[in-house]
Structures are given as C-alpha cells and as structure tokens.
Amino acid sequence: MALLTPRPTSPAEGLHFVENFVGNGVITTNLIGQNKWTTTAIGNAGTLTYLTTILADDPPGGGMRMLTAATANGDGDAVHMLANNARFRRSDKGGGFAVRFRYPGIAGNVIAANNFYIGLHTTVTATAPTDGILVQSLGGVLTLRADSADHGDLTQAFAGPDTLTSGTTAVLDVPHQIEVHWSGENGQGGPRLVEAFCDNQPAGSLYAVIDDDENATPNIVHWQDQGAAQSYELDVHWFEWWQFLNYPTAPAV
C-alpha cells in the first residue's frame, strides 16, 4: 500500500518514529517492541503478545495482539511511550501518524464493544483524552479526533472508504491501514488542517485548535465495554509517527 506523504529522512529534517512490534520473548511491562513501550492496565490487565502467525497480506514482523482480561466490564490496556514527549507544532511540511490494525476473526472475538484510541494523545483509560490527535474506534465505528484542553475538542466521523462497512466501520478479520496528516498553522501556533485516510482513501478532516505547547505521546488504548467480563482482541501490526521541523529564518546579511 502506498504511503501518502513524505517522511523526514534525517533528524535534521524532523522526527520519524517507527515501531513494528517485533521482539524476542514474552512481552513484559516497559519492554514492548523495539522502542520499549510501557503498558498501563485499565481495570484488570489483559494479555499482550507478539503475533506469531503471519497471514499472506500481513507485513513482515507480525505485530502485537492486545487481549482484554476476562475479569470485568471495562477492562483493557494502554500501550504508550514516555508521557508528553510529542508536541503539535506547525511546520511547512507538517506531520502525522499511521497505523495498521485488525480485529482478528478468531473464536469469540467481535467488533461490537471492542474499542480503541490510537494516535498521539494523553489518555491511559477509557476516557477520551484531554489533548491529542487520534483515531477512535467505538465498536469498530471510526472517528477522527483533535482534542485540546485549552480550546476544545473536535471530531469527524469517518465517511466514505469502501473498505469499511457503510464507509464508517471496521470489518472483522480485515486489516485496515490508517494515516492521519496535519499541516498549516492555526491561531494558537499548532497545526490547522488534520486529514484522515483509511486504506488509501479519504476518510475525514477537521480544523484543529490545538496549541503549540500542548503535549501528547504515541499511545494505543484498547478496552471492551460489553457490560460483562469478555476476552476481546485487537491486532496492531505497526505504528509510525513523523513531524517535520522548520528551520529558523536566516539573518539578513
């Protein structure tokens, strides 16, 4: 699948963070993937594993499977990097994140009440973040979010990708690739236009009001709210985040 925008190729250009969730052994807290993601339990901790069965259309490396604990309603896990290490500053070339996920079609798994927040954001619970740019899935229904503690939250429901049910909802056992891009400058110094793409098709857009000093972190939150104890799965094959820098204006000579 083609990538939609360029990424920085050097730290002098900006940041390019890539995680394929490959490892050598059992996942443990603070040792997830190549980049040593940590995990925070939501209610009762579930089980995180590396995928060992690779399907024909899966990328090399497999990914991570997030399984909720069969203990109580609302259980789940947040898998995240260092808190507040991402800022949404404007730049001429912008930035974004991308992720490939699948609700696996294994025995007992469903999409209804099987939820996630994925992107750059602040929550490690089932509560919506105070700051961030992310994609939300509530029972598979996808929504683009741009949340600002200072200026308010904006959302745009996905609409139109023909790989989604009715253009809005993920399909069981079908991988979906999402890219979210931001560009321009809003009145607070943060990015203005935020656009979402699903499986290489436009899915939604909004105008963000995030400040350039509002912080977030690469963050994957998965939980279930079926109303009782359930073991529900989500696969995340990889996660990517990039942000171009602006060079300072050269002094007059």
N, C-alpha and C positions, 0 to 999 in steps of 0.2 A: 504494500500500500504506500502510495507516495506521501512524502512529507509536504506540508503546505507552505511553510515559510523557512527561511534560513535560520541556522543556529550559530551562536558565537563559536569560532574555531580556536580562540586563544583567550586566556584570562584578561589580556589587554583589551579585548573586544567586549567582554562581559562574562557571565556565568553560564555554564552548561552542565547540568547535573543529570546523570543517567543512572537508573537502578533497574537491573534485570532480575533481582531476587534469586540469585544463584548462591549456593553455599555448599559447605562440605560438612554435613552433620545435621543434628537436630536444632531447630530454631530455639533460641533462648532469649530472655529479655535483654535488650541492649545489643544484641548480636544478630540482627536480621539483615540479610542481604550483604552486598559488597560494602555498603555505606554505613553499616551498623545502626540501622533504625532501632528505636526502642518501642515498647508497647505499653499501653495503659488499658487496664481492664475496665469495661463498662458493666457494672453489676458483677457477674461471675465471669472469670476469664475463660475464653474458649481455647481452641487448639489452632496453632499456626504451623503449617508445614510447607516445604518446597514441593512443587509438583514434580512427580517422577514419571508420570505417563504423559507423553507429548503426542498430541494429535497431529494429523498431516498439515493442518493450516496454522499450527502454533509456531511462534518464533523459537529460535534456539535458546536454551536456558530454562524454559518452562515457566517459572513464576512462583507465586505464593498462594496457598489456599487458606482462607480465613473461615473457620468453623465456629459458630456460636455454641456456648455451653448449653447443654440440655438441662438447665437448672431452674431458670425463671424467665418470665417475660421481661424484655428489655435488655437481655444480655448481649454483649458484643465486645469488640476490642478496637482501640485506636492504635495504628502503627504510624510513627511520626519521627521526624528528625528534631534537632535542637530547637527549642521554643524560640520564636521571634527572630529567626535568622533570615527572613525574607522581607523585603520592602517593595512596595509597588510604586517605584519612581518612574516618571516619564522618561522616555528616550526616543530618539528619532527612529530607531529600528524596533522598538517595543520589546515584548517578551511573551511568555506563555508557558503552558504545561500541556503534556499529553499523557494518555494512559490507555492501556488495553485491558479490558476486563471481560469476564464471562460469568454468568450464573450457571454453574455446571449442571447438566441434566443427569444427576446421579440419584439413586433411590432416596426418596424423602425430601429432596430439595425442591423448593418452589420459589417463585419471584414475589408473590404477594407477601407483604410484611417483611421482606428481605431488603434491607436498606443500606445506603452508604452516603458519605460525604467524601469526595476525593478532590484534591487540589492543594492550594496554598491557603491555609486557614487556621483558626485558633482553637476549635473545639476538640476535646477528647471525650465527649459524651454524646448522647443522642440529641442534645440541644443544638440548634443552629448556631454557627459561630458568630462572634461579635465583629470579627474582621476577616476578610479573605475574598479570594476569587476561586470558585469551585463549581463542581457539578454535583448536584444532589439527586439521589435515586430514592424515592419512597415507593416501595413495592414495584420497582422497575420503571416508574414514570420519571423521566429525566428532566431536570431543571437547571439552568444556568443561574448562578448566584454571584452577586458582588455586594459584600456586607461591609458596612463602615460603622464603627462605634461612634464616630463624630458626626456623620452626616446622613445616616440611614441606610437601609438595606434595599437592594433592588433584585428582582428575579424575573426570569423569562423562561417559560416552559418550552421545551424542545418541540419543534413542529416541522414535519416535512421529510426527514430522511426515510427513504423507502425500505431501509434495512430494519427499521423499528416497526412494531405493531402500531398501526394508525399514526405513524410518524412521531410517536411520543414515548413508546415503552419498549424496554429491552426485551429480547427474545430468549427464552430458556435454551441453554446449551449452544448459543450462538455468540462468538466473540464480537465485541464492539470496540472500535478504536475512537477515542475522543481527543480532539485537540481544542484548546482554548487559547486565543491570542488576544493581546491587548496592545493598544497603540494610541498615539496622540497625547494630549495633556488636558486635564480638567482644571477647574478653578482652584483646586487645592494642591496642584503640583503632581498629582498621581495620574495614572493612565485614564483616558477618556472612553474610547471605544473598546468594548470587550465582545469578542465573537466566538461562538462555539461551532464546531464541526463534528459530525458523527459519521464515521465510515466514509470520510472524504466528501461529505455533503453538508451544506449549511444547515445549522440546526437552531440557531437563535443568536440574538445580540442585544446588548444594552449599553447605556452610557453610565459609566461608573462615577461615583463621587468620593472615592477613597482618597484620603490624604497621603502625601508622600512620606509621612512619618508613622503610618500605621503598619504594624508588623504581623507576620504570619509565619507558617512553617510548612514544608511538604508534609502532607497528612492524609492518611487513609483511615476512615472511620466506618466500621461495619457493625450493624446490630439488627436484631429482629424484634418486632412488636406484635407478634401473632396473638398475644393475650395469655399465653402459657409457655411453659418450657418447650423449646424447639432447638434442633440442630440444623442450622441453615448455612449454606456455603456460598462464598464469593471467591472467584479466582482473579488475581491481579498479575498479569504477565510481566508488565514493566511500567515504570513511571519516569517521566522526563520533565525537567524544568529548565527554562532558559530566560535570561534577561540581558539585553544589550546595555552597554554603558554609553553615556555621552562624554565626549572629550571636551575639556574646558575651551572656551573661546580663546584663540591665540591673542596675545597682547599686540597692540599696534606697534609698528616699527617705522 
